[in-house]
Amino acid sequence: MIRIDALWLCAAPVDTRSGTERLLAHVVHALGSAHAHHGYLFANARATRIKMLVHDGFGVWCAARRLNAGRFVWPREIDTTAPMAVSQAQFDALVVGLPWQRLHEMSAITRL
């Protein structure tokens, strides 16, 4: 298994045809370096496809995902130059297309 200690969402849209080297260049440009055991998430402009880049300490892995229908819930109004941290629960919701930004609101029922 690949160990991932931190997940970062890079909100600026990228060409998802990009390979590992180009995505890695985006990470290094935004953060200064790609840290071992960190995952970096990218989406295309329509948020129909995402890619995740993971540095495992020895090399770089790249995984891709697309939904059969609909779009991923991707932030549009935040600062797109700096990646934002994403928790494991938020990541799990994001990759299946759920509203991951509202998980804390959805964890408790407050009205009937």
Beta strands, then each sheet from edge to edge (+ up, - down):
strand 1: 6-9
strand 2: 38-43
strand 3: 49-55
strand 4: 60-66
strand 5: 84-86
sheet 1: 4+ 3- 2+ 1+ 5-
end
